[in-house]
């Protein structure tokens, strides 16, 4: 009898433990943020600017500039609540600009080798410091950036900054180098075109000449300036950043920059070791070990030390500009060193040659690459009305083995704003494309500040043309400024349309980062429905996502003015794999909580769908356990 009582007591205790365990599992599932990444790219000097003057070629006093301090706790909390995991502060390293900071020991930059007045963030002048424009007190600029890093981390945002390995500003000047660090070019042998350990390439015996200005261009829009005198003192001339060897580059060359030498001679000989065969399968630790007894060009060491300096400073990762213009062996060397310091460092690269993607990922040890040439370009065609959604699976199938590494976006600082007439002229048109990008794969998603409120990039800032928000001049960003509302960051001046669009992005990004099926399996059902479903066509797209505990069905209408009604079909093999056997299942749309039903007939699933123009559903299947 005692034994029986003890047995019953054990069963009760086990039941209680099981119940507690199940409750704990449910709590953990509710609290867990899944591994999908959402990046918010922000052009740092534009974000906090409340000045609305927007005079072409306006000075910093006339047009204003944003500061590190403008990223207040409120601003960062709003960005976090938008559904963001990582923030890319674009334009942080000190680059050439037309503003007088000589009082802080910084030399003036010649406007003839600066693009715009505020300068290109990709003409870095001092890699061990930050843009003085961004500081409330330029003398304290590094500490102010450190405070921004700490605030960002407090709001659980990972911090990314740029590293531009291929080129530096024509007048690079490392005035704040750490002790023992020599600046680029400081000890170059300028009597030769090439030396393995030179920072730059030279044209001995030839002085640099400015480009011949065309199409009515003149530095600073023709404004008088003591430094504008038709010449820039550089003798011998250095090769230009885009690879031009001419001592007098063309206006369309990257004339404001000089190309960094990575140990590749002018005739293409490589003065460094190549990676062993099949090294694409090796870990970053093996790559790091490989380089320990190798002699490498001096520029490799300089950039490795720069990256490690910022990692030690608290930065969580980097976006690499024009990474494919630098040998992949260098990336193996530098990225493996970064990963040894911080295994979780976020390494994202701008690479535009799909044939080299796998080299830069597996040999160069990158984490993520831009999917510009295939996915972005394809979606742009679809959004413009002449592309077919049939092409989306074709693009994805090309990269099945590396889909996790392909960074999706529709805007960044290089691309036209969606709302610009040169793209589609209406920010709403992006909704189905963004829904697809956010939910179809396991790869990161990126949006560009102002995209979430429909910024059209219409301002004439000075250097360059509208349709892209200027990265060269002091300017305000009107739709973003209305949301910023004088520093309240509450959308107080936003239009109803801007508020609705931001609400959509907030819903979508939060769905993307908090649903486990979006890190699970993905399968398109588009072609199946094109073949079997009446009224389903190439302006609609559909797919399913699944994990052990969650099943999602995503369907989008890319048409801007046509509604679609049809019975979406879920193939039998998917129904079987999901172990569905009931005649009917409830569906809940994760975006706007609309309801639907999945009906099973002869082992196949059917969902009645009515899609308004540009509407999407992310249906979650309710399964009773």
Secondary structure, 3 states (H helix, E strand, C coil): CHHHHHHHHHHHHHHHHHHHHHHHHHHHHHHCCCCCCEEEEEEHHHHCCCCCCCCCCCCHHHHCCCCHHHCCHHHHHHHHHCCCCEEEEECCEEECCCCCCHHHCCCCCCHHHCCCCCCCCCCEEEEEEECHHHCCCHHHHHHHHHHHHHHHHHCCCEEEEEECCCEEECCCCCCCCCCCCCCCCCCCCCCCCCCCCCCECEEEEEECECCCCCCCCCHHHHCCCCCCCCCCCCEEEECECCCCCCCECCCCCCCCEEEECCCECCCCCECCCCCCCCHHHCCHHHHHHHHCCCCCCHHHHHHHHHHHHHHHHCCCEEEECCHHHCCHHHHHHHHHHHHHHCCCCEEEECCCCHHHHHHHHHHCCCCEEECHHHHHHHHHHHHHCCCCCHHHHHHHHHCHHHHHHEEEECCCCCCCCCCCCCCCCCHHHHHHHHHHHHHCCCCCEEEECCHHHCCCCCCCCCCCCCCCCCCCCCCCCHHHHHHHHHHCCCCCCCCHHHHHHHHHHHHHHHHHHHCHHHHCEEEECHHHHHHHCCCCCCCEEEEEEECCCCEEEEEEECCCCCCEEEEEEECHHHHHHCCCCCCEEEEEECCCCCEEEEEEECCEEEEEEEECCCCEEEEEECCCC
